[in-house]
Amino acid sequence: MARKPLRLVLPLWKKLVFTALVVVCLLVGLELLLRVCGCGLPPTLNPPVATPSRLPALDPLAYFAMSDQYLGIRNRPNGSYSSWYIEGEPLCTTGEHGYRNGFEWPGDGKSPILVFVGDSVTFCSEVSDEQTGPSEAAKLLREEFDVRVLNTGVRSYSTVQAKRMLLECFRRFPQKIKVAVYTFCGNDLEENVVPNFRFPLKTPYLVRDQQTGRFQEVEVTDPVVPWGEYFLGRPVPTPPPSTTSQITQWLEARSVLLRNCLMGLRRIDFGGSAPLEFPDGKHVVPPSDYVKWHDWAAQNGGNDALRQLLAEMAEACRSHGAAFLATSSFNGSDRGSSQAFATNCAAAGVQFVSLEDEFTDKPWVYTCARVDGQFDEHYGPVGTKTYAKALAPALKRILRSQASAPETDAQTSGRVQPGIKSPNRVARFRE
């Protein structure tokens, strides 16, 4: 009689332990494989170093931002901030009006002005004063043109605020501004139409008038701090992250596998076509939801609002005898956003200058290195030089045409023409 084979019967807890071990081994194997292949690992110029203990508790926005009834926020005047978390510790300073200091600025009160408006890409807190994009543009223009270059960028600005800053400059420097340059960033689209997007900061935004179809500007009536006060002196409270969020962030920072899985999940629209709730003053919009905010803005008139603002900026420039250029922030990684903005400029009748030809497909070359070995998405010294190089031909064409144009009655009555320097004129206009 044949003996039946013995069957090994394991208790349930042993089966679960065995299964868990197998799964853990598979995950560890995938993690090692991804690390060997280099997937998901950001490029670094230098080996990661320990984060200095003196990292500031405030970022440049928290330091420079002060409450303003017209602009929502503006830069503190006569400010000085050293970005200790960026390699080289670049120094950012502002003048008496809160405008960024730089090459060929402050103005002398006589020379024509080329003004840059925009957000953090214009302000450039990741580089020193004379290395910002506007400063690098001034270096390329100084040998041929007698112009002063003004950087009015403010971190976190929307197109609404950039337009208002431009109008302020026209009031402050009447008959002096000859060219204005607006640099668009992808998040400007949602910032223009989503209230409290930079919660808890409050800024003016647009809403569509149902009768006329045009967008109306909504003012800030209840600022986080009283008008004219600094956010530095009155810390802005933000809800602490949840325990689950802290654990997820800790794991994501240490696991290539988890980081890539979460990036994939964030691209999935679980909300369908349901409208998003606006911030209610109690919750912070997490960065992982920015894509959804952008989609919401695009589906609810964000592009129409942007075109209206561009047209209004161009009209303001025409009425003051200045040229208007618009460009889109670009470092080689998102051609789609740049091309979409070019379409909006064409629809608004605004001259668009593409930066794409000067940038390669290696975006980390143009960004700035942090002290922890990672990269900040904003321009570093190479990025600002490339940005200026891409803009310079269009700026030179405009300044040459203005200098050679016949004078009008308005110009002969006091309007300043941007002069072309003679070959033997090498003096720098510095104060």
C-alpha positions in Angstrom: 0.0 0.0 0.0 1.5 3.3 -1.1 2.2 5.8 1.6 0.5 9.2 1.1 2.9 12.1 0.9 3.0 14.3 3.9 1.5 17.8 3.5 3.2 20.6 5.3 0.4 22.7 6.9 1.6 26.1 8.1 -0.4 28.2 10.5 -1.8 31.4 9.0 0.6 33.7 10.8 3.6 31.9 9.3 2.1 32.2 5.9 1.6 35.9 6.4 5.2 36.4 7.6 6.6 34.4 4.7 4.5 36.4 2.2 5.6 39.7 3.8 9.3 38.6 3.6 8.9 37.8 -0.1 7.2 41.2 -0.8 9.9 43.1 1.1 12.7 41.3 -0.8 11.0 42.2 -4.1 10.7 45.8 -3.1 14.3 46.0 -1.9 15.4 44.4 -5.2 13.4 46.9 -7.2 14.8 49.8 -5.2 18.4 48.6 -5.7 17.7 48.1 -9.4 16.3 51.6 -9.8 19.3 53.1 -7.9 21.8 51.1 -10.1 20.0 52.4 -13.2 19.9 55.9 -11.8 16.2 56.3 -12.3 14.7 59.2 -10.3 18.0 60.4 -8.9 18.4 64.2 -9.5 21.7 65.2 -11.1 24.2 66.9 -8.8 27.3 69.0 -9.5 28.8 68.2 -6.1 28.4 65.4 -3.6 25.6 66.0 -1.1 26.9 67.8 2.0 25.4 68.1 5.4 22.8 70.9 5.7 24.4 73.8 7.6 22.8 74.4 11.0 22.5 78.1 10.2 19.9 77.7 7.4 17.5 80.7 7.8 14.0 80.0 9.1 12.7 82.5 6.5 12.8 82.2 2.8 13.3 85.3 0.5 9.6 85.8 0.1 9.0 85.8 3.9 11.8 88.2 4.4 11.1 90.7 1.6 7.2 90.6 1.5 5.4 93.5 3.0 1.7 94.2 2.8 0.6 96.7 0.1 -3.0 97.8 -0.5 -2.5 98.2 -4.3 -0.2 95.2 -5.1 -1.2 92.8 -2.3 2.5 92.4 -1.4 5.6 94.2 -2.5 9.3 94.0 -1.6 10.6 95.7 1.5 12.6 98.8 0.7 16.3 98.9 1.5 16.3 95.1 2.2 19.3 92.8 2.4 19.0 89.0 2.4 21.7 86.3 2.0 20.4 83.0 0.6 22.4 80.6 2.8 20.7 77.6 1.3 22.1 78.4 -2.2 25.8 77.7 -3.0 27.8 80.8 -2.8 25.3 82.6 -0.5 24.1 85.1 -3.1 23.2 88.5 -1.6 19.8 90.1 -2.6 19.3 93.8 -1.9 16.6 96.3 -2.7 16.5 100.1 -3.0 14.3 102.8 -1.6 11.2 101.6 -3.5 11.8 97.9 -3.0 13.1 97.3 -6.5 16.0 94.9 -6.8 19.4 96.5 -7.1 21.6 95.4 -10.0 23.9 96.2 -12.9 23.0 99.6 -14.4 20.6 100.4 -11.5 19.8 102.6 -9.5 18.8 105.1 -12.2 20.3 108.5 -12.6 17.0 110.3 -13.3 18.1 111.2 -16.9 18.6 108.0 -18.8 15.8 106.0 -20.4 14.7 102.9 -18.5 14.1 99.3 -19.6 11.9 97.7 -16.9 11.4 94.0 -16.1 8.2 92.8 -14.4 7.4 89.4 -13.1 7.8 87.0 -10.2 10.6 84.9 -8.7 12.2 84.3 -12.1 12.5 88.0 -12.6 13.6 88.8 -9.1 16.2 86.0 -9.1 16.9 85.6 -5.3 19.1 82.6 -6.2 21.9 84.9 -7.6 23.5 88.1 -6.5 22.3 91.5 -7.6 24.6 91.8 -10.6 23.8 88.3 -11.8 20.1 88.5 -12.2 18.4 88.1 -15.6 17.8 91.9 -15.9 21.4 92.6 -14.8 22.8 90.2 -17.4 20.6 91.9 -20.1 22.1 95.3 -19.0 25.6 94.0 -19.5 24.8 93.0 -23.1 23.2 96.4 -23.8 25.6 98.8 -22.1 28.2 99.0 -24.8 25.7 100.2 -27.4 22.8 101.8 -25.5 22.4 104.5 -22.8 19.6 102.8 -20.8 19.1 101.9 -17.2 17.7 98.4 -16.5 15.2 98.1 -13.6 14.2 94.8 -12.0 10.8 95.1 -10.3 10.2 91.4 -9.9 8.5 90.1 -6.7 8.4 86.5 -5.7 5.0 84.8 -6.1 3.6 87.6 -8.3 0.7 86.9 -10.8 0.2 88.6 -14.1 -2.4 90.9 -12.3 0.3 92.1 -9.9 2.9 92.4 -12.7 0.5 94.6 -14.6 -0.1 96.8 -11.6 3.7 97.0 -10.9 4.2 98.2 -14.5 1.5 100.9 -14.1 3.3 102.0 -10.8 6.5 102.3 -12.7 4.9 104.5 -15.4 3.6 106.8 -12.6 6.9 106.8 -10.8 9.1 107.3 -13.9 7.0 109.4 -16.4 8.3 109.6 -19.9 11.4 107.5 -19.0 10.4 103.9 -19.7 11.1 102.8 -23.2 10.7 99.0 -23.1 8.9 96.7 -20.6 9.5 93.0 -20.4 7.1 90.6 -18.7 8.4 87.0 -17.9 5.5 84.5 -17.6 5.7 81.5 -15.4 3.3 78.5 -15.7 1.7 79.1 -12.3 0.7 82.6 -13.2 -2.3 81.2 -15.1 -3.9 79.9 -11.9 -2.6 82.7 -9.7 -4.6 85.2 -11.8 -8.0 83.6 -11.1 -7.7 81.5 -8.0 -8.2 83.6 -4.8 -5.8 83.0 -2.0 -3.7 80.8 -4.2 -0.6 81.8 -2.1 -2.4 81.2 1.2 -2.2 82.7 3.7 -0.9 85.7 1.6 -3.7 87.6 -0.1 -3.4 89.2 -3.5 -5.7 90.8 -6.1 -7.2 88.4 -8.7 -9.7 88.3 -11.5 -13.3 87.2 -11.8 -15.4 87.1 -14.9 -18.3 89.5 -15.2 -21.2 87.4 -16.4 -22.8 90.3 -18.3 -19.9 91.6 -20.2 -17.7 88.5 -20.3 -14.7 90.5 -19.3 -12.7 90.0 -16.1 -12.8 92.4 -13.2 -10.0 92.8 -10.6 -10.9 92.0 -7.0 -9.1 94.0 -4.4 -7.6 92.7 -1.2 -9.7 94.2 1.7 -8.6 92.1 4.7 -4.8 91.6 4.6 -3.0 89.1 6.7 -1.0 91.9 8.3 -1.9 95.6 8.3 -1.0 97.6 5.2 2.6 98.5 5.1 3.8 96.0 7.7 6.3 93.3 7.1 5.5 89.6 7.3 8.8 89.1 9.1 7.6 91.0 12.1 4.3 89.2 12.2 4.9 85.5 11.5 2.2 84.1 9.3 0.7 80.9 10.9 0.4 77.8 8.7 -1.2 74.5 9.7 1.4 71.9 10.8 1.7 68.9 8.4 -0.1 65.7 9.5 1.7 62.7 10.9 0.9 60.8 7.7 2.2 63.6 5.5 5.5 63.7 7.5 6.0 59.9 7.3 5.2 60.0 3.5 7.7 62.9 2.9 10.4 61.1 5.0 10.0 57.9 3.0 9.7 59.6 -0.4 13.0 61.5 0.3 14.8 58.2 0.8 13.2 55.8 -1.7 13.5 56.1 -5.4 10.8 53.5 -5.9 8.2 55.3 -3.7 9.1 58.7 -5.2 8.4 57.4 -8.7 5.2 55.7 -7.6 3.8 58.8 -6.0 4.8 61.0 -9.0 2.7 58.6 -11.1 -0.3 58.7 -8.8 -0.2 62.5 -8.7 -0.7 62.6 -12.5 -4.0 60.7 -12.2 -7.0 62.9 -12.0 -9.1 61.1 -9.3 -11.5 64.1 -9.1 -12.9 63.7 -12.6 -14.5 66.8 -13.9 -15.9 67.9 -10.5 -15.0 71.6 -9.7 -12.3 72.1 -7.1 -13.1 73.9 -3.9 -11.2 77.2 -3.3 -9.1 77.5 -0.2 -11.3 78.3 2.7 -8.7 80.1 4.8 -7.9 77.0 6.8 -6.1 74.7 4.5 -3.0 75.1 2.4 -3.0 73.9 -1.2 -0.3 71.3 -1.3 2.2 71.4 -4.2 1.0 68.0 -5.5 -2.3 69.7 -6.3 -0.9 72.5 -8.4 -1.5 70.6 -11.6 -5.2 70.3 -10.8 -5.4 74.0 -9.9 -3.7 74.8 -13.3 -6.3 72.5 -15.1 -9.1 74.2 -13.2 -7.9 77.6 -14.2 -7.6 76.6 -17.8 -11.1 75.2 -17.9 -12.6 78.3 -16.2 -11.3 81.1 -18.3 -7.7 81.3 -17.2 -6.4 81.7 -20.7 -8.9 84.4 -21.5 -7.9 86.3 -18.3 -4.3 86.0 -19.2 -4.9 87.4 -22.7 -6.9 90.3 -21.3 -4.0 91.2 -18.9 -1.4 91.0 -21.7 -3.5 93.2 -23.9 -3.9 95.7 -21.1 -0.2 95.7 -20.4 0.6 96.3 -24.1 -2.0 99.1 -24.2 -0.5 100.8 -21.2 2.9 100.7 -22.8 1.6 102.1 -26.1 -0.1 105.0 -24.2 3.3 105.9 -22.6 5.4 105.5 -25.8 7.0 102.3 -24.7 7.5 98.9 -26.3 6.2 95.7 -24.7 7.7 92.3 -24.9 6.6 89.1 -23.2 8.5 85.8 -22.8 8.0 82.6 -20.9 10.3 81.2 -18.2 12.2 78.3 -19.8 15.1 76.1 -18.8 14.8 73.3 -21.5 12.3 71.1 -19.7 8.8 72.4 -20.6 8.4 73.5 -24.2 4.7 72.9 -24.1 4.1 75.7 -21.5 6.2 78.1 -23.5 4.4 77.4 -26.7 1.0 77.7 -25.0 2.0 81.2 -23.7 3.2 82.1 -27.2 -0.4 81.3 -28.5 -1.9 83.5 -25.8 0.5 86.4 -26.7 -0.5 86.0 -30.4 -4.2 86.1 -29.5 -3.6 89.3 -27.4 -1.5 91.0 -30.1 1.6 91.0 -28.0 5.2 90.4 -29.2 6.5 87.1 -27.8 10.2 86.3 -27.5 11.0 82.7 -27.3 14.0 81.6 -25.1 14.0 78.0 -26.5 16.8 78.3 -29.0 19.4 79.2 -26.4 18.6 76.4 -24.0 19.6 72.8 -24.3 17.7 69.7 -23.0 19.7 69.7 -19.8 17.7 71.9 -17.4 20.0 71.3 -14.4 22.7 73.3 -16.2 20.7 76.4 -15.9 19.2 76.0 -12.4 21.0 76.9 -9.1 22.8 74.4 -6.9 21.8 74.2 -3.2 24.1 73.5 -0.3 22.5 70.0 0.1 23.7 68.9 -3.3 20.3 69.2 -4.9 19.0 71.8 -7.4 16.6 74.6 -7.1 14.3 75.0 -10.1 15.1 78.7 -10.5 17.9 80.1 -12.6 21.4 80.0 -11.4 24.3 82.2 -13.0 24.3 80.1 -16.2 20.5 80.3 -16.5 20.3 84.1 -16.1 23.1 84.6 -18.7 21.2 82.4 -21.1 17.9 84.1 -20.5 19.5 87.5 -21.2 21.3 86.2 -24.3 18.0 85.0 -25.7 16.2 88.3 -25.1 19.1 90.6 -26.2 18.5 90.5 -30.0 14.8 91.6 -29.6 15.8 94.3 -27.1 18.5 95.7 -29.3 16.2 95.8 -32.4 13.6 97.8 -30.4 16.2 100.3 -28.9 17.8 100.8 -32.3 14.4 101.5 -33.9 13.5 104.0 -31.2 16.8 105.8 -31.4 16.5 106.1 -35.2 12.8 107.0 -35.2 11.9 110.7 -36.0 11.0 112.7 -33.0 7.4 113.4 -32.3 6.0 116.5 -30.6 5.8 114.6 -27.4 9.4 113.7 -27.6 10.6 117.2 -28.4 8.6 118.4 -25.3 10.7 116.4 -22.9 10.4 112.7 -23.7 13.7 111.0 -23.4 15.0 109.0 -26.4 17.2 105.9 -25.8 20.5 107.1 -27.3 23.0 104.8 -29.0 26.5 105.3 -27.5 29.3 106.5 -29.7 32.2 104.1 -30.2 34.5 106.1 -27.9 31.9 106.4 -25.1 32.9 103.8 -22.5 31.9 105.4 -19.2 29.5 103.3 -17.1 26.4 105.1 -15.7 26.8 104.1 -12.1 25.8 105.9 -9.0 
